[in-house]
Amino acid sequence: MSKTVVIDGNEAAAWGAALSRPDMVAVYPITPQSSLVEYLAKFIADGRMEAELMDVEGEHSVLSVLHGACLAGARTYSATSAQGLAYMFEPYFRTPGLRLPIVISLVTRDAVSPQCVWGGQQDAMTVKEVGWIQMYCETQQEICDTIPIAYKVAEHPEVMLPANVCHDGNYLSFGVARVDLPDQALVDSFLGEKNINWHACLDPSRPMAIDPLTGGTAGGGPASFVRYRKGLCDGMQTALKVIVEAHEDWGRRTGRYWAPLIEEYRMEDAEVALVTIGSMSGAAKDAVDEARLDGHKMGLVKIKTFRPFPVAAMVRALAKVRAVGVVDRAVSFGWNSGPVFQEVLAALYHLPLRIPAMSFIGGLAGADITVEHFARAIDRTQRLANGEMAVGPVWLNEND
């Protein structure tokens, strides 16, 4: 039987992990993730979660020990943020190439320097090209539900890739809300029998080389490396279909149907649209509602799955609008814009007509993005639709 609790986003992630029955959890605390791994340690100590707990000396070791466990056939989990993710980067970069279906929560945080321990999405956006699946959550309930879904996707035989479930530091990590915890039997049935690492399971009676050197003729040469890379890309694209299927299955079992790739909000007749990602989307929806009351045909597209990027879904959603405003909680230094903005621009290239777009950046270092901020973004995007030139990026919190 399901249970209703009032918890913060980090505890919601801990429950999502516990219900997924990982065999090994490796942890190292870092703000704003720290309480998440503390919840996990308590669950294990109290007997509510049956897993090996590895409390190691740093994030590099966190993921390294999970590599070994996953290669031995274990379901594995961890969580990190910002500088912890940076310290983890060497094994993090290696994980998708090994096709290890590890799930890690990224409690997103802005990056140093200047010194900052507050929420943002710079950490997750910085590693978007490494080869991990990335799903972003808007609410505490979505965090809890998305972690079992991430395991279902990551462990699919045609995917076999690691997954990050991202939730915004501060706003979701410490924000408290009602969460309906699904029944353990329901999650067990949803995930099915564990079959974690069928492709290369370490076994003393069946020795094998893992991650061989591919350079030169002895290692198979560049062609062997290309096959690895192409296979990883194929797995990513297959994940788009599997993500949709997993969300539909979860919805049938729980009655909670989360948008698997993107969520379209009031887009049926929209002439102008905002694109958002993560917890900011609630305030953005309120701003869209207010614009609608004033007679403006506004809509919103919220990104749930950022990697692999849902190009086809985004193109369908934006095909009929006259202008797009993209709100980011991170910066693309190379483009002087938000990183999500660049992704949307690339998707818009697939349309026969050019749709003008603008980049808005807000919520850095834990700053709030209010309904008033979104109203300003809506007004500027509407002016863009009416022929004004795009400028930008627009820094929403610059004068706060």
C-alpha positions as CSV (number, residue, x, y, z in Angstrom):
1,M,0.0,0.0,0.0
2,S,1.3,3.5,-0.9
3,K,2.2,5.9,1.9
4,T,1.8,9.7,2.0
5,V,4.6,11.7,3.6
6,V,5.7,15.3,3.8
7,I,9.4,15.5,2.9
8,D,12.0,17.5,1.1
9,G,13.4,16.7,-2.3
10,N,16.5,15.0,-1.0
11,E,14.5,12.6,1.1
12,A,12.2,12.0,-1.9
13,A,15.3,11.0,-3.9
14,A,16.5,8.8,-1.0
15,W,13.1,7.0,-1.0
16,G,13.1,6.6,-4.8
17,A,16.5,5.0,-4.5
18,A,15.5,2.8,-1.6
19,L,12.4,1.6,-3.4
20,S,14.5,0.6,-6.4
21,R,16.5,-1.8,-4.2
22,P,20.1,-1.0,-5.1
23,D,22.7,-3.6,-3.9
24,M,25.4,-1.0,-3.2
25,V,25.3,2.7,-2.3
26,A,28.5,4.7,-2.2
27,V,28.4,8.2,-0.7
28,Y,30.3,11.3,0.0
29,P,28.4,14.4,1.3
30,I,28.5,17.8,-0.5
31,T,26.1,20.8,-0.2
32,P,23.2,20.7,-1.2
33,Q,23.2,17.0,-1.6
34,S,24.5,16.1,1.9
35,S,21.2,15.3,3.6
36,L,20.3,12.9,0.7
37,V,23.2,10.5,1.5
38,E,22.5,11.0,5.2
39,Y,18.9,9.7,4.6
40,L,20.3,6.7,2.7
41,A,22.7,5.9,5.5
42,K,19.9,6.1,8.0
43,F,17.6,3.9,5.9
44,I,20.3,1.2,5.8
45,A,21.1,1.5,9.5
46,D,17.4,1.2,10.4
47,G,16.9,-1.8,8.2
48,R,14.5,0.0,5.8
49,M,17.0,-0.5,2.9
50,E,19.0,-3.6,2.3
51,A,22.2,-2.5,0.6
52,E,26.0,-2.3,1.2
53,L,27.0,1.3,2.2
54,M,30.4,2.5,1.1
55,D,31.4,5.6,2.9
56,V,34.6,6.5,1.0
57,E,37.1,9.3,1.1
58,G,35.9,11.3,-1.9
59,E,33.7,11.4,-5.0
60,H,36.4,9.8,-7.3
61,S,36.3,6.7,-5.1
62,V,32.5,6.9,-4.9
63,L,32.1,6.2,-8.6
64,S,35.1,3.9,-8.8
65,V,33.7,1.5,-6.3
66,L,30.4,1.6,-8.0
67,H,32.1,0.6,-11.3
68,G,33.4,-2.5,-9.6
69,A,30.1,-3.4,-8.1
70,C,28.1,-2.8,-11.3
71,L,30.6,-4.9,-13.3
72,A,30.0,-7.7,-10.7
73,G,26.2,-7.4,-11.4
74,A,25.0,-5.1,-8.6
75,R,22.4,-2.4,-8.9
76,T,24.2,0.8,-7.7
77,Y,23.3,4.3,-6.7
78,S,24.8,7.6,-5.5
79,A,24.3,11.3,-5.5
80,T,26.6,14.3,-5.9
81,S,26.7,18.1,-6.7
82,A,29.0,20.7,-8.2
83,Q,32.6,20.3,-6.9
84,G,31.9,16.7,-6.0
85,L,30.9,16.0,-9.6
86,A,34.1,17.7,-10.7
87,Y,36.2,15.5,-8.4
88,M,34.2,12.5,-9.8
89,F,34.8,13.4,-13.4
90,E,37.5,10.9,-14.4
91,P,35.3,7.8,-13.6
92,Y,32.2,9.7,-14.6
93,F,33.6,10.2,-18.1
94,R,34.5,6.5,-18.2
95,T,31.1,5.1,-17.1
96,P,29.0,5.4,-20.3
97,G,31.8,3.9,-22.4
98,L,31.7,0.9,-20.1
99,R,27.9,0.8,-20.6
100,L,27.3,0.6,-16.9
101,P,23.6,1.4,-15.9
102,I,24.5,3.3,-12.7
103,V,22.0,5.9,-11.5
104,I,23.2,9.0,-9.7
105,S,21.1,11.9,-8.5
106,L,22.6,15.3,-9.4
107,V,21.4,17.9,-6.9
108,T,22.3,20.8,-9.1
109,R,24.4,23.7,-7.9
110,D,26.2,26.6,-9.4
111,A,29.9,26.3,-9.9
112,V,32.9,28.1,-8.3
113,S,34.4,30.7,-8.6
114,P,33.2,33.0,-7.1
115,Q,32.5,30.8,-4.2
116,C,29.0,29.5,-4.2
117,V,27.1,26.6,-2.5
118,W,23.7,27.6,-3.9
119,G,21.4,26.2,-6.5
120,G,21.9,26.4,-10.2
121,Q,22.3,24.0,-13.1
122,Q,25.9,24.8,-14.2
123,D,27.3,21.5,-12.9
124,A,24.8,19.2,-14.8
125,M,25.0,21.4,-17.9
126,T,28.8,21.2,-17.9
127,V,28.8,17.4,-18.2
128,K,25.9,17.1,-20.7
129,E,28.1,15.7,-23.5
130,V,29.8,12.9,-21.5
131,G,27.2,10.3,-22.4
132,W,24.9,10.0,-19.4
133,I,21.1,10.2,-19.7
134,Q,19.8,13.3,-17.9
135,M,16.3,13.7,-16.6
136,Y,15.2,16.9,-14.8
137,C,12.5,17.1,-12.2
138,E,10.0,19.9,-11.3
139,T,8.6,18.6,-8.0
140,Q,9.5,16.4,-5.0
141,Q,7.0,13.8,-6.2
142,E,8.6,13.7,-9.6
143,I,12.0,13.1,-8.0
144,C,10.7,10.1,-6.1
145,D,9.0,8.6,-9.2
146,T,11.8,9.3,-11.7
147,I,14.5,7.4,-9.9
148,P,12.8,3.9,-10.4
149,I,12.0,5.1,-14.0
150,A,15.7,5.9,-14.5
151,Y,16.7,2.4,-13.5
152,K,14.2,0.9,-15.9
153,V,15.7,2.9,-18.7
154,A,19.3,2.5,-17.8
155,E,19.1,-1.3,-17.4
156,H,17.2,-1.8,-20.6
157,P,19.2,-4.3,-22.8
158,E,19.1,-1.9,-25.8
159,V,20.2,1.1,-23.7
160,M,22.7,0.1,-21.0
161,L,23.8,3.6,-20.1
162,P,24.2,5.5,-16.8
163,A,21.5,8.0,-15.8
164,N,21.4,11.2,-13.8
165,V,18.2,12.3,-12.2
166,C,18.6,16.0,-11.7
167,H,16.8,18.1,-9.1
168,D,17.5,21.7,-8.3
169,G,19.6,22.4,-5.2
170,N,17.9,24.5,-2.5
171,Y,14.5,24.8,-4.2
172,L,13.8,21.1,-4.4
173,S,16.6,19.6,-2.2
174,F,15.4,21.5,0.9
175,G,11.9,22.4,-0.2
176,V,9.2,20.4,1.6
177,A,6.1,19.0,-0.1
178,R,3.6,16.1,0.0
179,V,4.9,12.9,-1.6
180,D,3.0,9.7,-2.2
181,L,5.5,6.9,-1.8
182,P,4.6,4.0,-4.1
183,D,4.2,0.5,-2.6
184,Q,7.4,-1.6,-2.6
185,A,5.6,-4.5,-4.5
186,L,4.6,-2.0,-7.2
187,V,8.2,-0.8,-7.7
188,D,9.4,-4.4,-7.7
189,S,6.9,-5.4,-10.3
190,F,7.7,-2.3,-12.4
191,L,11.5,-3.0,-12.4
192,G,11.2,-6.7,-12.8
193,E,14.0,-9.2,-12.0
194,K,17.5,-7.6,-11.7
195,N,19.6,-8.2,-14.8
196,I,22.2,-5.4,-14.3
197,N,25.2,-6.3,-16.3
198,W,24.6,-9.1,-18.6
199,H,27.1,-7.9,-21.2
200,A,30.3,-8.0,-19.1
201,C,29.7,-9.5,-15.6
202,L,32.9,-10.1,-13.7
203,D,33.2,-13.7,-12.7
204,P,36.4,-15.4,-11.4
205,S,35.6,-18.6,-13.2
206,R,35.2,-16.6,-16.5
207,P,38.1,-14.1,-16.7
208,M,37.8,-11.3,-19.2
209,A,39.4,-7.9,-20.0
210,I,37.3,-4.9,-19.3
211,D,38.0,-1.6,-21.2
212,P,40.9,-2.9,-23.4
213,L,43.2,-0.4,-25.1
214,T,41.8,0.1,-28.6
215,G,44.8,1.9,-30.2
216,G,46.9,0.1,-32.8
217,T,46.2,-3.1,-34.6
218,A,46.5,-5.3,-31.5
219,G,43.6,-3.5,-29.8
220,G,41.4,-3.4,-32.9
221,G,42.5,0.0,-34.1
222,P,40.3,3.1,-34.6
223,A,37.5,1.0,-36.2
224,S,37.0,-0.8,-32.8
225,F,36.8,2.6,-31.0
226,V,34.3,3.8,-33.6
227,R,32.1,0.8,-32.9
228,Y,32.1,1.6,-29.2
229,R,31.2,5.3,-29.9
230,K,28.6,4.5,-32.5
231,G,27.0,1.9,-30.1
232,L,26.9,4.4,-27.3
233,C,25.1,6.9,-29.6
234,D,22.7,4.2,-30.8
235,G,21.9,3.4,-27.2
236,M,21.2,7.1,-26.5
237,Q,18.8,7.4,-29.4
238,T,17.1,4.1,-28.4
239,A,16.7,5.6,-24.9
240,L,14.2,8.1,-26.2
241,K,11.7,5.3,-27.0
242,V,12.5,3.4,-23.8
243,I,12.0,6.6,-21.7
244,V,8.5,7.0,-23.2
245,E,7.6,3.4,-22.6
246,A,8.9,3.4,-19.0
247,H,6.9,6.6,-18.2
248,E,3.8,5.1,-19.6
249,D,4.2,1.9,-17.6
250,W,4.8,3.9,-14.4
251,G,1.7,5.9,-15.1
252,R,-0.5,2.8,-15.6
253,R,0.7,1.4,-12.3
254,T,0.6,4.6,-10.2
255,G,-1.9,6.9,-11.9
256,R,0.9,9.6,-12.2
257,Y,1.8,10.3,-15.8
258,W,4.9,12.4,-16.0
259,A,5.8,13.9,-19.4
260,P,8.6,11.6,-20.5
261,L,10.5,13.9,-22.9
262,I,8.8,17.3,-22.8
263,E,5.7,18.7,-21.2
264,E,3.5,21.0,-23.3
265,Y,1.6,23.5,-21.2
266,R,-1.2,25.5,-22.9
267,M,0.4,25.0,-26.2
268,E,-2.7,24.0,-28.2
269,D,-3.1,27.4,-29.8
270,A,0.0,29.2,-28.5
271,E,1.6,31.8,-30.7
272,V,4.5,32.5,-28.3
273,A,6.2,30.0,-26.1
274,L,8.7,29.8,-23.2
275,V,11.0,26.8,-22.7
276,T,12.0,25.9,-19.2
277,I,13.7,23.1,-17.3
278,G,13.6,22.0,-13.7
279,S,11.8,23.6,-10.7
280,M,11.5,27.0,-12.3
281,S,8.6,25.6,-14.4
282,G,6.0,26.0,-11.8
283,A,6.4,29.8,-11.6
284,A,6.6,29.9,-15.4
285,K,3.3,28.2,-15.7
286,D,1.7,30.7,-13.4
287,A,3.1,33.5,-15.5
288,V,1.7,31.8,-18.6
289,D,-1.7,31.6,-16.9
290,E,-1.6,35.3,-16.1
291,A,-0.7,36.2,-19.7
292,R,-3.6,34.1,-20.9
293,L,-6.0,36.1,-18.6
294,D,-4.7,39.2,-20.3
295,G,-5.6,37.7,-23.7
296,H,-2.1,36.6,-24.9
297,K,-1.8,33.2,-26.5
298,M,1.1,32.0,-24.4
299,G,2.4,28.5,-23.9
300,L,5.2,26.7,-22.3
301,V,7.4,23.7,-23.1
302,K,9.1,22.1,-20.1
303,I,12.1,19.8,-20.8
304,K,12.1,16.6,-18.8
305,T,14.7,14.6,-20.7
306,F,17.7,16.7,-21.7
307,R,20.0,13.9,-22.7
308,P,19.3,12.5,-25.2
309,F,17.8,15.7,-26.4
310,P,14.2,15.2,-27.6
311,V,14.6,16.9,-31.0
312,A,11.5,15.5,-32.7
313,A,9.3,16.3,-29.7
314,M,10.6,19.8,-29.4
315,V,10.2,20.5,-33.1
316,R,6.6,19.3,-33.0
317,A,5.9,21.5,-30.0
318,L,7.3,24.7,-31.4
319,A,6.4,24.3,-35.1
320,K,3.4,26.7,-34.9
321,V,4.7,29.5,-32.7
322,R,6.0,32.9,-33.8
323,A,8.7,33.3,-31.2
324,V,10.4,31.4,-28.4
325,G,12.0,32.5,-25.2
326,V,14.3,30.0,-23.5
327,V,15.0,30.4,-19.7
328,D,18.2,28.9,-18.4
329,R,19.7,28.4,-15.0
330,A,23.2,28.1,-16.3
331,V,25.6,29.7,-18.8
332,S,27.1,28.6,-22.0
333,F,30.4,30.6,-22.0
334,G,31.2,29.8,-25.6
335,W,27.9,31.2,-26.9
336,N,27.1,34.0,-24.4
337,S,23.7,32.4,-23.8
338,G,22.1,29.6,-21.8
339,P,23.0,26.1,-22.8
340,V,19.3,25.0,-23.2
341,F,18.9,28.0,-25.5
342,Q,21.6,26.5,-27.9
343,E,19.8,23.1,-27.8
344,V,16.5,24.7,-28.8
345,L,18.2,26.7,-31.6
346,A,19.6,23.5,-33.0
347,A,16.1,21.9,-32.9
348,L,14.5,24.9,-34.6
349,Y,16.9,24.4,-37.5
350,H,14.8,21.3,-38.4
351,L,11.8,23.6,-39.2
352,P,11.2,25.0,-42.7
353,L,10.8,28.5,-41.4
354,R,13.0,30.5,-39.1
355,I,11.5,31.1,-35.7
356,P,13.1,33.9,-33.7
357,A,14.4,33.0,-30.2
358,M,15.8,34.7,-27.2
359,S,18.0,33.6,-24.3
360,F,17.1,34.5,-20.7
361,I,19.4,33.5,-17.8
362,G,18.2,33.5,-14.2
363,G,18.3,31.7,-10.9
364,L,22.1,31.6,-10.7
365,A,23.6,31.1,-7.2
366,G,20.2,30.2,-5.8
367,A,18.4,33.4,-6.9
368,D,14.7,33.1,-7.3
369,I,13.0,33.3,-10.7
370,T,9.6,34.7,-9.8
371,V,6.4,35.0,-11.8
372,E,7.4,38.7,-12.3
373,H,10.7,37.6,-13.9
374,F,8.8,35.3,-16.2
375,A,6.3,38.0,-17.0
376,R,9.3,40.1,-18.2
377,A,10.5,37.2,-20.3
378,I,7.0,36.8,-21.8
379,D,6.7,40.4,-22.7
380,R,10.1,40.5,-24.4
381,T,9.4,37.3,-26.3
382,Q,6.0,38.7,-27.5
383,R,7.8,41.8,-28.7
384,L,10.2,39.5,-30.6
385,A,7.2,37.8,-32.2
386,N,6.0,41.3,-33.4
387,G,9.3,42.1,-35.1
388,E,11.7,43.5,-32.6
389,M,15.3,42.4,-32.9
390,A,16.6,39.7,-30.5
391,V,19.0,40.9,-27.9
392,G,20.7,39.0,-25.2
393,P,21.2,37.2,-23.2
394,V,18.7,38.9,-20.8
395,W,20.0,38.5,-17.2
396,L,16.7,38.2,-15.2
397,N,18.3,38.7,-11.8
398,E,20.9,41.4,-12.8
399,N,19.2,44.2,-10.9
400,D,17.6,42.2,-8.0
